[in-house]
Amino acid sequence: MSALLQFIGDWGHALAAVLFAALGIFILRRRDDAAEPRMLASALLLTSCWALYVSFGGVDKPLSGIGESVRNAAWLMLLFVMLRRGPASRGGALVAVGLVYLAVAGLIFLQTSTDLTWRQLPVRSDLHQMLVAVSLVLRMMTAIGCLLLVHHLYTAWPSRDRGRVSLLLGALAAMWTYDLNLYVIGYFAMDRVNELYALRGPLMALLAPVIAIGMRKEMAGRLQLSRTIAFQSLSLVAVGLYVVVLTAAAVLIEMIAGPYARVVEIGAVFFVAVTAFVLLPSPQMRALWKVQVAKHFFQHRYDYRTEWMRFGETIGRPGENAPPLGERVAKAVADITDSPAALLLLRTDDGRLAFEAQWNWPQEPIASMSLPLDQLESWEGSGWIVDVGRIRDGDATFDLPLWLIEDAHVWALVPLLHYGRLIGAILLAPPPIDRRLDWEDFDMLRAAGRQAATHISEAQGQQALDDAQRFDEFNRRFAFIAHDIKNLVSQLSLLSRNAERHADNPDFRADMLLTLKESVGKMNDMLARLSQHNKGRPEEPRPVALGPLVEQVVRSRARQRAITVSGDVPVALADPARVEQILVHLLQNAIDASDADRPVELHLGSAHGQATLAVVDQGCGMTAEFIRRDLFKPFSSSKAGGFGLGAFEARSLAEAMGGRIDVESKPGVGSRFTLRLPLAPAPACDDVQGKAA
């Protein structure tokens, strides 16, 4: 090896050792307990140790080969740990792939054992030469196995998340591709690999930044194992053909190039490696490979089970970070034909299909991107999939807007039919390999369109239900307000009639002003409760002395009916405003249910850890059937002009404070409504009663 190549090899490996060590230390300092970062750091540091030893000791030392085997084993373990994050329900396929990992690990062990053996034998012995050849073959097989596992992991990773691992897997593929070329050439021309050994150091140094960029993206992703082993088997065949072609090329180069054979061989290796690194990851190449394999090796274009599961997973993806339903539907349909973009149009009230959502659409959707429904009536019955490319080429006719035909981004149009009614359409962009739609595409897209329409209709129905519930909430609050307004009107009407007779009485005027002030306050509270920004939620319960509340309500009803109050004054845990509302409802119902000469009684007390407030009247009473079926049912009332909301609202407010309302009644005798609320703790009772005193 020349001094220049020696210099490049030594310093190239030294630079690679520094870079890989820096990356490994950086990951360790992040103190991430997950398995992937730990394995990645281990692989980086072991690669650094191997490169450092090669830099100082050379490639011909025993530890150099052992270090390379340990390096390969570390990266192989990282790939397996990443694969283990796949769905556990597919453990059968995972076990099969695990056997491949075990086989490659066995190759690494055999190759290491062979290296240690032939280094102990005489250099010129036949056994020594045979074991060297066996070692090179094992190294080739190890590189091929590692490349297959990298390819398998890449195809197993969900397409939407492949960007997380593409750079890391690409760097590993480049490393093992170079090793494969190195050992293939070494097997046939042992004296011509010094240049490749020397240039491996700079290559590894170049791969370190690629891995560093890939580290910025999360590796964690949910895996889906490949749908069939066919693509893996074909990949193995392709690698085998590659080895055969490269071997034949090495022999031809030796025969033709003469003294320039080494330079030509190195150039050919780099050309093939760079070409593979550029072409293999490209979507166009992968799409072409997929189309050709499906065309010549499978009866049908689609694996329907896999496609349907992916479709359902894309649409039903849960989580707060999931895209909107419209975008998920567009992507789910586009994934079927490998279309890179899709546009969703939905039916509007003005009789057209207008833009709703897009996924990766190459241009900004505009208002003119809409379809009149009168041009699409034939879809209602047939559900035809429109091949826009065929119409654009003049091979088919369909009444479509001019903008749709002229837009080169539109490849196909999928109608969304729900029970025979057109609710939308999806525009698909051309796939990487442009092709015509066939019968299998039509069937698949028609079924997907109907399923997508079902999801969209369900979402629209749920949205309509939510809107109806909001209107119902507003109407319910409005009904409660109307009921309270009726009570205020009754109170103010009584005040107006009494004013004609007692306007000159100073006590009456003072009482009238107080009543008007209370009425204004209640009206303002009603307006606040009616507001859409106010749900009328009660305040947090706090210790409340019921005596002052009862006195205030009784005073406001004193001119309507004689009301007697008796019993102890308990302290309850409640919202005073809501307690007042409940008491107003119960007293008004008692007054309305009894004759004018019959008093209404109020009893205060406590029992079994509860404060009680009972409203007793001597009215017409109620049957047990009415109490059970109609009393607390909204909009059910036995009074002329009544809203049937007083008892319902009173019970709702009591339950919101952790209490309840019990009812006892007999027809012709009267009724007893008992409000039960939690008692306040003893210290709070003393404080409240002290303030009241």
C-alpha positions in Angstrom: 0.0 0.0 0.0 1.4 3.4 -1.0 2.2 6.1 1.6 -0.8 8.2 0.3 -3.3 5.4 0.7 -1.8 4.6 4.1 -2.3 8.2 5.1 -5.9 8.3 3.8 -6.7 5.0 5.5 -5.2 5.9 8.9 -6.6 9.4 9.2 -9.9 8.5 7.6 -10.5 5.8 10.2 -9.3 8.2 13.0 -11.7 10.9 11.9 -14.5 8.3 11.8 -13.6 7.2 15.3 -13.8 10.8 16.6 -17.2 11.5 14.9 -18.8 8.2 16.0 -17.5 8.6 19.6 -18.9 12.2 19.7 -22.4 11.0 18.6 -22.4 8.2 21.1 -21.4 10.4 24.0 -24.0 12.9 22.9 -26.8 10.3 23.1 -25.6 9.0 26.5 -25.6 12.5 27.9 -29.3 12.8 27.1 -30.0 10.2 29.7 -32.8 8.6 27.7 -34.0 5.3 29.3 -35.6 4.0 26.1 -34.1 0.9 24.5 -33.4 2.5 21.1 -31.2 5.4 22.2 -29.2 3.0 24.5 -28.6 0.5 21.7 -27.8 3.4 19.2 -25.2 4.8 21.6 -23.6 1.4 22.1 -23.4 0.8 18.3 -21.9 4.2 17.7 -19.2 3.7 20.5 -18.3 0.2 19.3 -18.0 1.5 15.8 -15.7 4.2 17.1 -13.5 1.7 18.9 -13.2 -0.4 15.8 -12.3 2.5 13.6 -9.8 3.7 16.2 -8.1 0.3 16.3 -7.9 0.1 12.5 -6.4 3.6 12.4 -3.5 2.6 14.8 -3.2 -1.1 14.3 -4.2 -1.6 10.6 -6.6 -4.0 9.0 -4.4 -7.0 9.1 -4.5 -7.4 12.9 -6.8 -10.1 14.5 -8.6 -7.5 16.6 -9.5 -5.5 13.5 -11.7 -8.4 12.2 -13.1 -9.1 15.6 -13.9 -5.4 16.1 -15.7 -5.3 12.7 -17.8 -8.4 13.8 -18.7 -6.7 17.1 -19.6 -3.5 15.2 -21.9 -5.5 12.9 -23.5 -7.3 15.8 -24.2 -4.0 17.6 -26.0 -2.5 14.6 -27.8 -5.7 14.1 -29.1 -5.6 17.6 -30.3 -2.0 17.1 -32.3 -3.1 14.1 -33.9 -5.9 16.0 -34.8 -3.6 18.9 -36.5 -1.2 16.5 -38.3 -4.1 14.9 -39.7 -5.2 18.2 -41.8 -2.1 18.4 -44.1 -3.6 15.9 -47.7 -4.9 16.9 -47.4 -7.8 19.3 -50.5 -9.4 17.7 -48.4 -10.3 14.7 -45.9 -12.3 16.7 -45.8 -15.1 14.2 -44.3 -12.9 11.5 -42.0 -11.3 14.1 -40.7 -14.8 15.1 -40.0 -15.6 11.5 -38.0 -12.4 11.0 -36.3 -13.0 14.4 -35.0 -16.3 13.0 -33.3 -14.4 10.2 -31.6 -12.1 12.7 -30.5 -15.2 14.6 -29.1 -16.7 11.4 -27.1 -13.5 10.6 -25.8 -13.5 14.2 -24.7 -17.1 13.7 -22.8 -16.0 10.5 -21.0 -13.3 12.5 -20.0 -15.9 15.1 -18.8 -18.4 12.5 -16.8 -15.7 10.7 -15.1 -14.6 13.9 -14.2 -18.1 14.8 -12.8 -18.8 11.4 -10.7 -15.6 11.5 -9.2 -16.6 14.9 -8.5 -20.1 13.5 -6.7 -19.3 10.2 -4.5 -16.7 11.9 -3.0 -19.5 14.0 -2.0 -21.6 11.0 1.1 -21.4 8.7 0.6 -18.7 6.0 1.2 -21.0 3.0 -0.7 -24.0 4.2 -3.6 -25.3 2.2 -5.9 -25.2 5.3 -4.9 -21.5 5.8 -5.8 -20.6 2.3 -9.1 -22.4 2.5 -10.1 -20.8 5.8 -9.3 -17.3 4.5 -11.6 -18.0 1.5 -14.3 -19.3 3.9 -13.9 -16.2 6.1 -14.4 -13.9 3.0 -17.5 -15.9 2.0 -19.0 -15.6 5.5 -18.3 -11.9 5.5 -20.1 -11.6 2.2 -23.1 -13.5 3.5 -23.1 -11.4 6.6 -23.2 -8.2 4.6 -26.0 -9.6 2.4 -28.0 -10.6 5.4 -27.6 -7.2 7.1 -28.7 -5.5 3.9 -31.8 -7.7 3.7 -32.7 -6.8 7.3 -32.2 -3.1 6.7 -34.5 -3.3 3.6 -37.0 -5.3 5.6 -37.1 -2.8 8.4 -37.5 0.1 6.0 -40.5 -1.6 4.3 -42.0 -2.6 7.6 -42.0 1.0 8.9 -45.2 2.9 8.1 -44.7 5.1 5.1 -45.9 8.2 6.9 -43.1 7.7 9.5 -40.2 6.5 7.3 -38.6 9.9 7.4 -37.7 9.2 11.0 -35.4 6.3 10.1 -34.5 6.7 6.4 -31.2 8.4 7.0 -30.1 6.0 9.7 -31.0 2.9 7.6 -29.6 4.5 4.5 -26.2 5.0 6.2 -26.2 1.4 7.4 -27.1 0.2 3.9 -24.2 2.2 2.5 -21.8 0.8 5.1 -22.7 -2.9 4.4 -22.9 -2.3 0.6 -19.3 -1.1 0.7 -18.3 -4.1 2.8 -20.0 -6.4 0.3 -18.1 -5.0 -2.6 -14.9 -5.1 -0.6 -15.1 -8.8 0.2 -16.4 -9.8 -3.2 -13.4 -8.2 -4.9 -11.2 -9.6 -2.1 -12.4 -13.1 -2.8 -11.4 -12.9 -6.5 -8.5 -10.5 -6.3 -6.9 -10.5 -2.8 -4.0 -8.2 -3.8 -6.4 -5.5 -5.1 -8.3 -4.6 -2.0 -5.8 -2.4 -0.3 -7.3 0.7 -1.9 -10.8 -0.3 -0.8 -9.6 -0.9 2.8 -8.0 2.5 2.9 -11.1 4.3 1.5 -13.4 2.7 4.0 -12.3 5.1 6.7 -13.3 8.3 4.8 -16.6 6.6 3.9 -17.3 5.9 7.5 -16.5 9.5 8.4 -19.0 10.7 5.7 -21.7 8.4 7.1 -21.4 9.9 10.6 -23.0 13.2 9.7 -25.8 11.4 7.9 -26.5 9.4 11.1 -26.3 12.6 13.1 -29.0 14.3 11.0 -31.2 11.1 11.3 -30.8 11.3 15.1 -32.7 14.5 15.2 -35.8 12.7 14.3 -37.5 10.3 16.6 -36.9 6.6 15.9 -40.0 5.4 17.8 -42.7 4.5 15.4 -45.4 1.9 15.1 -44.3 -0.9 12.8 -46.3 -3.0 10.4 -44.6 -6.1 9.1 -44.5 -6.6 5.3 -47.6 -8.1 3.8 -45.7 -10.9 2.0 -42.3 -12.5 1.8 -42.2 -12.2 -2.0 -40.6 -8.8 -2.1 -38.0 -9.9 0.4 -37.2 -13.0 -1.6 -36.9 -11.0 -4.8 -34.6 -8.6 -2.9 -32.3 -11.5 -2.1 -32.3 -12.6 -5.7 -31.4 -9.1 -6.7 -28.5 -9.0 -4.3 -27.3 -12.3 -5.6 -27.4 -11.1 -9.2 -25.6 -8.0 -8.1 -22.7 -10.1 -6.7 -22.6 -12.3 -9.8 -22.5 -9.2 -12.1 -19.9 -7.5 -10.0 -17.7 -10.6 -10.0 -17.9 -11.0 -13.8 -17.1 -7.3 -14.2 -14.0 -7.7 -12.0 -12.8 -10.5 -14.2 -13.4 -8.6 -17.4 -11.8 -5.5 -16.0 -8.7 -7.5 -15.2 -8.5 -8.9 -18.7 -9.2 -5.7 -20.5 -7.8 -2.8 -18.4 -4.4 -4.3 -17.6 -2.3 -2.0 -15.4 -5.3 0.3 -14.8 -7.5 -2.5 -13.5 -7.4 -1.3 -9.9 -8.5 2.3 -10.8 -11.3 1.0 -13.0 -12.5 -1.5 -10.3 -12.6 1.3 -7.7 -14.5 3.6 -10.0 -16.9 0.9 -10.9 -17.6 0.1 -7.2 -18.2 3.7 -6.4 -20.4 4.2 -9.4 -22.6 1.2 -8.6 -22.8 2.2 -4.9 -23.7 5.8 -5.6 -26.3 4.7 -8.2 -27.9 2.3 -5.8 -27.9 4.9 -3.0 -29.6 7.4 -5.2 -32.1 5.2 -7.1 -33.3 2.7 -4.5 -34.8 5.1 -2.0 -36.6 7.2 -4.8 -40.4 6.9 -4.8 -40.4 6.4 -8.6 -38.1 3.5 -8.5 -40.0 1.8 -5.6 -43.3 2.4 -7.3 -42.0 0.9 -10.6 -40.6 -2.1 -8.7 -43.9 -2.6 -6.9 -46.0 -2.3 -10.0 -43.9 -4.7 -12.0 -43.7 -7.3 -9.2 -47.5 -7.1 -8.6 -48.1 -7.4 -12.3 -46.0 -10.4 -13.0 -46.0 -12.3 -9.6 -49.5 -11.8 -8.2 -53.0 -12.5 -9.4 -54.3 -9.2 -8.1 -52.8 -5.8 -7.9 -53.8 -5.2 -4.3 -53.4 -7.2 -1.0 -57.0 -6.4 0.0 -56.5 -7.3 3.7 -53.5 -5.1 4.1 -55.1 -2.2 2.1 -58.3 -2.4 4.1 -56.5 -2.5 7.4 -54.4 0.5 6.4 -57.5 2.3 5.2 -59.3 1.8 8.5 -56.2 2.7 10.5 -55.7 6.0 8.7 -59.3 7.1 9.0 -59.7 6.0 12.6 -56.4 7.3 13.9 -57.1 8.4 17.5 -55.3 11.1 19.5 -55.2 14.8 19.9 -52.5 15.2 17.3 -54.4 13.3 14.6 -55.2 15.3 11.5 -58.8 16.4 10.8 -61.2 13.7 9.5 -61.3 15.3 6.0 -57.5 15.1 5.6 -57.4 11.5 6.9 -60.1 10.5 4.5 -58.2 12.1 1.6 -55.0 10.4 2.6 -56.6 7.0 3.1 -58.1 6.9 -0.4 -54.8 8.3 -1.9 -52.7 5.6 -0.2 -54.6 2.9 -2.1 -53.3 4.0 -5.5 -50.0 5.4 -4.1 -51.1 8.9 -5.1 -48.9 11.5 -3.4 -51.8 14.0 -2.9 -55.6 14.2 -2.7 -58.3 16.8 -2.4 -61.7 16.4 -0.7 -64.9 18.1 -2.0 -68.1 17.9 0.0 -71.7 18.8 -0.8 -72.9 22.2 0.2 -76.3 23.7 0.6 -76.1 25.7 -2.7 -76.0 22.6 -4.8 -72.3 22.0 -5.6 -69.3 20.1 -4.3 -66.8 22.5 -2.7 -63.4 22.2 -1.2 -63.3 20.8 2.3 -59.8 19.4 3.0 -56.6 18.4 1.3 -53.6 16.2 1.8 -50.3 17.2 0.3 -52.1 19.0 -2.6 -49.4 20.8 -4.6 -51.3 24.0 -5.0 -53.5 26.1 -2.8 -57.2 25.1 -3.3 -59.3 28.0 -4.5 -63.1 28.7 -4.4 -63.4 27.9 -8.1 -62.4 24.3 -7.5 -66.0 23.1 -7.2 -68.3 20.8 -9.1 -71.9 21.5 -9.9 -74.1 18.7 -8.8 -76.3 18.9 -12.0 -73.2 17.7 -14.0 -72.8 14.7 -11.6 -76.3 13.3 -11.5 -75.1 10.0 -13.1 -73.0 9.3 -10.1 -76.0 9.0 -7.8 -76.9 5.7 -9.4 -73.7 4.4 -10.8 -70.9 5.6 -8.6 -68.4 5.6 -11.6 -64.8 6.3 -10.9 -63.6 8.9 -13.4 -60.2 8.4 -15.0 -59.5 12.1 -15.7 -56.3 11.2 -17.6 -58.2 9.1 -20.0 -60.7 12.0 -20.6 -57.7 14.4 -21.0 -56.3 12.1 -23.7 -59.6 11.9 -25.5 -60.1 8.2 -24.9 -63.3 8.8 -22.8 -66.0 11.4 -22.3 -67.5 12.7 -19.2 -69.3 16.0 -18.5 -66.7 17.7 -16.2 -65.8 21.3 -15.6 -63.0 22.7 -17.8 -60.7 23.5 -14.9 -60.8 19.9 -13.7 -59.7 18.5 -17.1 -57.0 21.1 -17.6 -55.5 20.6 -14.1 -52.5 18.3 -14.6 -52.5 17.5 -10.8 -55.9 15.7 -11.1 -55.5 12.0 -12.1 -58.8 10.4 -10.9 -62.1 11.4 -9.3 -63.7 9.1 -6.7 -67.4 9.8 -5.8 -68.5 9.4 -2.2 -71.9 7.8 -2.1 -73.9 7.2 1.1 -77.0 5.2 0.6 -77.1 6.2 -3.1 -76.7 10.0 -2.3 -73.7 11.8 -3.5 -72.1 13.7 -0.5 -68.7 14.4 -1.9 -65.8 13.5 -4.1 -62.0 13.0 -3.8 -59.6 14.1 -6.4 -56.4 12.0 -6.6 -53.0 13.2 -7.9 -51.1 11.0 -10.4 -48.9 8.3 -8.7 -45.1 8.3 -9.1 -45.5 5.9 -12.0 -48.3 7.3 -14.1 -50.7 4.6 -15.4 -54.3 4.0 -16.4 -56.9 2.8 -14.0 -58.1 -0.8 -14.5 -61.0 -2.8 -13.2 -59.3 -3.6 -9.9 -58.6 0.1 -9.2 -62.3 0.9 -9.9 -63.6 -1.8 -7.6 -61.1 -0.9 -4.8 -61.8 2.9 -5.1 -65.5 2.4 -5.3 -65.6 0.4 -2.1 -63.2 2.8 -0.4 -65.4 5.7 -1.5 -68.5 4.2 0.0 -66.7 3.5 3.3 -65.2 7.0 3.4 -68.7 8.5 2.7 -70.0 6.5 5.7 -67.4 8.0 8.0 -68.0 11.5 6.7 -71.8 11.1 7.0 -71.4 9.9 10.6 -69.2 12.9 11.4 -71.7 15.3 9.8 -74.5 13.6 11.8 -72.6 13.9 15.0 -72.0 17.6 14.3 -75.6 18.1 13.6 -76.5 16.4 16.8 -74.0 18.6 18.7 -75.6 21.7 17.2 -79.1 20.4 18.1 -77.9 19.8 21.6 -76.6 23.4 21.9 -79.9 24.7 20.6 -81.7 22.4 23.1 -79.5 23.8 25.9 -80.4 27.3 24.9 -84.1 26.5 24.6 -84.0 24.7 27.9 -82.4 27.7 29.6 -84.9 30.0 27.8 -87.8 27.9 29.1 -86.5 28.2 32.7 -86.1 32.0 32.2 -89.7 32.2 30.9 -90.9 30.3 33.9 -89.1 32.7 36.2 -90.4 35.7 34.3 -93.9 34.4 34.8 -93.3 34.3 38.6 -91.9 37.9 38.5 -94.9 39.0 36.4 -97.2 37.6 39.0 -95.4 39.3 41.8 -95.3 42.7 40.0 -98.9 42.4 39.0 -99.9 41.9 42.6 -97.7 44.9 43.5 -99.4 47.0 40.9 -102.9 46.1 42.1 -102.0 46.9 45.7 -100.3 50.2 44.7 -103.8 51.5 43.7 -105.0 51.1 47.3 -101.8 51.7 49.3 -99.8 54.1 47.3 -100.0 56.7 50.1 -98.7 54.3 52.8 -94.9 55.0 53.4 -94.4 51.4 54.6 -96.0 50.1 51.4 -93.8 52.4 49.3 -90.6 51.2 51.1 -91.7 47.6 50.6 -92.5 48.3 46.9 -89.0 49.8 46.3 -87.4 46.8 47.9 -89.5 44.4 45.8 -88.7 46.3 42.6 -85.0 46.3 43.5 -85.1 42.5 44.0 -87.0 42.0 40.8 -84.4 44.0 38.8 -81.7 41.9 40.3 -83.5 38.7 39.4 -84.0 39.9 35.8 -80.3 40.7 35.4 -79.5 37.2 36.7 -81.9 35.8 34.1 -80.2 37.6 31.3 -76.8 36.3 32.5 -78.2 32.8 32.6 -79.6 33.2 29.1 -76.3 34.2 27.6 -74.6 31.5 25.5 -71.4 32.2 27.5 -73.0 31.4 30.8 -74.1 27.8 31.5 -75.9 28.7 34.7 -73.6 26.5 36.7 -74.0 26.9 40.5 -71.2 28.2 42.6 -69.2 26.0 44.8 -71.3 25.0 47.9 -70.4 27.0 51.0 -71.8 27.3 54.5 -75.1 29.2 54.3 -77.5 30.0 57.1 -81.0 29.2 55.8 -82.8 31.6 58.1 -82.0 34.9 56.4 -82.8 33.4 53.0 -86.1 32.1 54.2 -87.0 35.5 55.7 -86.2 37.3 52.4 -88.3 35.0 50.3 -91.2 34.9 52.8 -91.2 38.7 52.9 -91.4 38.9 49.1 -94.5 36.6 49.1 -96.2 37.9 52.3 -98.8 40.0 50.4 -99.8 36.9 48.3 -100.4 34.5 51.2 -99.9 34.1 54.9 -96.7 32.0 55.4 -95.7 30.7 58.8 -92.1 29.7 59.6 -91.1 27.3 62.4 -88.2 25.2 63.5 -84.4 25.6 64.1 -82.2 27.5 61.7 -79.7 25.1 60.2 -76.4 25.9 58.3 -76.2 24.0 55.0 -73.5 23.6 52.4 -75.1 25.2 49.4 -75.2 28.0 46.9 -77.5 30.8 48.3 -78.7 32.0 44.9 -79.8 28.5 44.0 -81.4 27.8 47.3 -83.5 31.0 46.9 -84.5 29.8 43.4 -85.7 26.5 44.8 -87.6 28.1 47.7 -89.3 30.6 45.3 -90.4 27.7 43.1 -91.7 25.6 46.0 -93.5 28.5 47.7 -95.1 29.7 44.4 -96.4 26.1 43.7 -97.8 25.9 47.2 -99.5 29.2 46.9 -101.0 28.3 43.5 -102.1 24.9 44.7 -104.1 26.1 47.8 -107.0 28.4 48.5 -106.4 32.0 49.5 -107.6 31.4 53.1 -105.3 28.4 53.6 -101.8 29.3 55.0 -98.5 27.9 53.7 -96.1 26.5 56.3 -92.3 26.5 56.3 -90.4 24.1 58.6 -86.7 24.3 59.2 -84.6 21.6 60.8 -81.9 19.1 60.5 -81.7 15.2 60.6 -79.2 12.6 59.7 -76.5 15.0 58.7 -78.8 17.0 56.4 -80.4 20.4 56.7 -84.1 20.2 55.9 -86.5 22.9 54.6 -90.1 21.7 54.2 -92.9 23.6 52.3 -96.3 22.4 53.4 -99.6 23.4 51.8 -103.2 22.4 52.3 -104.1 22.4 48.6 -105.6 19.9 46.3 -102.7 17.4 46.6 -101.4 15.0 44.0 -101.7 11.3 43.3 -98.7 8.9 43.6 -98.9 8.2 39.9 -98.7 11.9 39.1 -95.7 12.4 41.4 -93.9 9.4 39.8 -94.6 10.1 36.2 -95.3 13.8 35.7 -94.3 16.0 38.6 -90.6 16.3 37.7 -91.1 16.0 34.0 -90.4 19.2 32.1 -93.2 20.9 30.2 -95.8 18.8 32.1 -98.1 21.0 34.2 -101.6 20.7 35.7 -102.0 24.5 36.0 -103.5 26.6 33.2 -100.8 28.6 31.5 -98.1 26.8 33.5 -94.7 25.8 31.9 -94.3 22.7 33.9 -90.7 23.6 34.8 -90.7 24.8 38.5 -90.4 21.4 40.1 -88.0 20.1 37.4 -85.7 23.1 37.8 -85.9 22.9 41.7 -84.9 19.3 41.7 -82.0 19.9 39.2 -80.6 22.7 41.3 -80.9 20.6 44.5 -79.0 17.7 42.9 -76.3 20.0 41.6 -75.6 21.0 45.2 -75.5 17.4 46.4 -79.1 17.5 47.8 -82.5 16.2 46.9 -86.2 17.0 47.1 -88.7 14.6 48.7 -92.4 14.8 48.0 -95.3 13.6 50.1 -98.9 14.3 49.0 -102.5 13.2 49.3 -105.3 14.3 47.0 -107.6 16.6 48.9 -105.3 17.0 51.8 -102.2 18.8 50.6 -98.5 18.4 49.8 -95.2 18.5 51.5 -92.0 19.3 49.6 -88.8 18.8 51.6 -85.5 20.2 50.4 -82.5 18.2 51.9 -79.0 19.7 51.8 -75.7 18.6 53.4 -75.1 20.2 56.8 -72.0 22.4 57.1 -69.2 21.3 59.5 -69.5 22.4 63.1 -66.8 25.1 63.0 -68.3 26.6 59.9 -71.7 26.6 61.5 -70.4 28.6 64.4 -68.8 31.2 62.2 -71.9 31.6 60.0 -74.3 31.8 62.9 -72.0 34.3 64.7 -72.0 36.6 61.6 -75.8 36.2 61.3 -76.2 37.3 65.0 
